[in-house]
Amino acid sequence: MTASEPERVVACPGCRRPAVFSPANRWRPFCSERCKTGDLGAWASGAYVIDGEPLDDDGPTGESASASSR
């Protein structure tokens, strides 16, 4: 970024406060370590889900675990 370009400011995904989106902000796009850690905790606890039918535990190729261990 050159001196003539304004800093890009985005809304923090955690608290919606303004957060500078640049390498100078070590927690980008979050405003703070607290917001970044809170978001990571939400992912780890399964708070973020996509609506739809659950997938089978067959694996990426569609083979079940018992069939692939033969």
Phi and psi in degrees as a GROMACS rama.xvg file:
@    title "Ramachandran Plot"
@    xaxis  label "Phi"
@    yaxis  label "Psi"
@TYPE xy
-91.1439  167.294  THR-2
-62.9761  -26.4548  ALA-3
-80.7558  -16.021  SER-4
-85.7559  132.622  GLU-5
-72.7612  153.837  PRO-6
-68.0267  140.371  GLU-7
-82.3429  126.607  ARG-8
-117.02  130.47  VAL-9
-123.792  164.587  VAL-10
-79.9719  129.362  ALA-11
-61.1416  129.288  CYS-12
-63.1796  -21.0888  PRO-13
-84.7512  -46.4265  GLY-14
-126.512  -3.19853  CYS-15
71.0427  7.18916  ARG-16
-73.0677  157.936  ARG-17
-64.0756  137.384  PRO-18
-135.835  131.635  ALA-19
-72.1628  127.763  VAL-20
-100.436  82.9833  PHE-21
-153.251  165.439  SER-22
-59.4881  -19.4501  PRO-23
-68.2816  -24.6893  ALA-24
-94.3755  102.057  ASN-25
-68.406  -12.2423  ARG-26
-107  11.1421  TRP-27
-54.8883  142.098  ARG-28
-85.5922  8.71156  PRO-29
-83.0263  163.022  PHE-30
-88.5244  -19.4445  CYS-31
-155.853  167.637  SER-32
-63.0341  -35.4171  GLU-33
-60.4966  -46.514  ARG-34
-66.444  -39.0163  CYS-35
-65.7708  -43.2594  LYS-36
-67.3845  -38.9012  THR-37
-62.5291  -39.5693  GLY-38
-67.3082  -41.8297  ASP-39
-61.675  -41.0508  LEU-40
-63.3621  -37.2812  GLY-41
-65.2881  -41.6477  ALA-42
-62.7223  -45.7644  TRP-43
-65.0806  -31.642  ALA-44
-85.8972  -4.44526  SER-45
83.8966  19.7144  GLY-46
-69.3229  -25.9531  ALA-47
-97.1605  116.51  TYR-48
-133.268  155.596  VAL-49
-108.211  127.835  ILE-50
-61.307  143.324  ASP-51
147.099  178.903  GLY-52
-72.8941  140.109  GLU-53
-65.8684  146.844  PRO-54
-80.5079  151.53  LEU-55
-70.4712  157.976  ASP-56
-89.0443  34.9772  ASP-57
-81.3926  -14.0175  ASP-58
94.8397  174.982  GLY-59
-68.5619  -24.7837  PRO-60
-94.3699  -5.63726  THR-61
90.248  -4.08568  GLY-62
-83.2571  141.22  GLU-63
-76.7257  160.025  SER-64
-61.2142  -35.5947  ALA-65
-70.4772  -33.8374  SER-66
-72.943  -32.2457  ALA-67
-80.6471  -12.7043  SER-68
-95.6155  4.01397  SER-69
